[in-house]
Amino acid sequence: MQSLDLAHLTAALSGAYAVVLVASGGAKLRSPDPTRTALAAFRLPASRRAAYALGFVEVTLGVMVLFVGAIPQLVGGALYLAFAVVVTPVVTGRLDLETCGCFGERSLAPGVAHIAINLVGAGSFFAMYVAASPPFVPMVRGTTVAAALGWTAGAVGYAIGVTVALTKGTMLTRGAEVR
């Protein structure tokens, strides 16, 4: 029973990071300019098309991690690991950047939280891949309604927490500025 709980916990964590990918990708699709600025600072292709492509990849990959698993989990882990590596020069002071562009115009400057969150996201996706665990949605379908609601609420709550930690507040509070 304990391994089942660990499997559900890992699936919920993976599900949360999949939701974060969908949210961040959607934000890039709505507001690509901060992402373009960040891509240019990191000396990556920085066209509007590149920002849209990254947003599209994040949304698609997030959905695939939730429902399909396996290879999308591996690719998602690699993407989160790449995000952690890319923002490291900003956190260490070797690159000055006001916003990471992660969540469009709501993004903050990369900090230690960005690295930690990205590493946990990578770890959760890699753990799901290595354990050959089913993705979040099929995993919770195999539980009771109460358990499925609990795991889903936990995953969504964690995803909201990650989003708030990386942005100027929640994605729902448009116009509210944090100083």
N, C-alpha and C positions, 0 to 999 in steps of 0.2 A: 504494500500500500504506500510506503514512503517513497519508492521510486516513481510511482504514479503521481504523487504530489509534486515531486521534483520535475517530472516531465510536464505537468500542467503549469507549474511556475515558470519554467523555461519557455514554454509555448506562449504564455501570457506576456512575458517580457519581450519575446520576439514579436508578438502581435502588436505590442505597444510601439516598438521601434518601427514596425511596418506602417502603423498609423502616422507616426512622426514623418516618415518618408513621404506619405501621401500629402500631409499638411504642408511640408516644406516645398515639395514639388508643385503643389497647387499655388502656393504663394509666389513661387518663381514664375509660374505661368501668368499670374495676375500682374506681377510687378517685377519684370526682368532686369531693370536697370541697376539695382543694387548688386545683383548677382554678376552682371557684366563688369561692374567696377571691381568687385572682389576677384573675378577671374583674371582681369587685367593685372591686378596687383600681384597675383600668384604666377604671372607670366604664362597663363593658359589662354586658349582661344576665347576671346571676349566679345564676340558678336552677339547681337540680339538673338540670332538663331541658336548660338551655343547655349545661352541662358535658357531659352525655351526647350532645347533638347535635353538639358540637364533636368529641368522640371518635369518633362514628359517621362524621362527614364525613372526618376524618383517615384512618380505616381504609379507608373506601370509596375515597377519592381515592388513597391509597397503592397499593391493589390495581389501580385503573384505570391509574395511571401505569405500573405494571410491565407490564401486558398490552395496554392500549389506546393510550396516548400521545395526541398531538395536543391536543385541548381539555383533557383532564385535566392535561397538562404545563403548559399555560398557567395553568390555575386553581391548580395546585400551586405554580407560581412566584409567583403573586400572593399565595397564602397564606403562603409562607415570607417574602416581602417584608413582608407585614403583620405577621408575628411579629417581624421585625427592628425595624420602626418602633414597635410597641407596647412592646417591652422597653427601648427607648432611654431613656425617662425614668428608669427604675430604674438603669440603668448610669450615667447622668449625675448621679444623686443627687437628682433632682427628685421622685422617688417612692420611698418606703421599702417594700420588699416582701421577705419572708423566703424565699418560694418562687414560682417562676413557674407552677407547676402543670402544666408541660409533660408530665411523666411521673408524674402523680399524687403519691402520698406520697413518692416517691423523688427529686423535683425539688429543685434547688438554687435559690438566689437568682439572678436573671438577672445575667450579667456580660458582659464584652466577647466572650467565647467564644460566647455565645448570639447576639449580633449577627452575628459573623463566620460562624458555622455557618449561620444562617438566610440570610445573603446568598449564601453558596456554594450552598446548596440552591436558592434562587431562581434564581441564575445557571445552574445545571445544568439546571433544568426549562425556563427560557426558551431556553437554547441548543438543547435538544432540539426545542422547538417551532419556533424560527426556522429551524433546519436541516431541519425536516420529517423528522427521524430516526425510525426505528421505535423503539418502546419496548424496554426491556431484554430481556424474555423472548423476543420474536421475533428480536431482534438476535443473542442468543447461540445460539438454535436454528440459525442459519445458519452456525455455526462448527463446528470439530472438537470432539469430546468433551473433549479436553484443554484447548482454548481456552475452551470454555464453562465447564468447571469452574474454570479459572483466573480468568476474569472474574467468575464467581459468587462464588468465595472472596474475591476482592478487594472486591467490593461488600458482601458480608456483613461482612467484617472492618472495612471503613470504617464501616458502619452501627453496628457494636458500639462502635467508637471514639467516634463521635459520641454515642451513648447514654451511654457511660461519662463522657464529658466534660460532659454536661448533667445527670447524676444523681449520687447518692451511691453510686457503684459500679455494677456491672452489675445488670441487672434480675433476674439469677438468684440473687443473694446476698441473699435475704430475711432480714431481722432483723439484718444486720450494719450497725452504725451508724458513720458517718464523723464524726469530731469536728473 
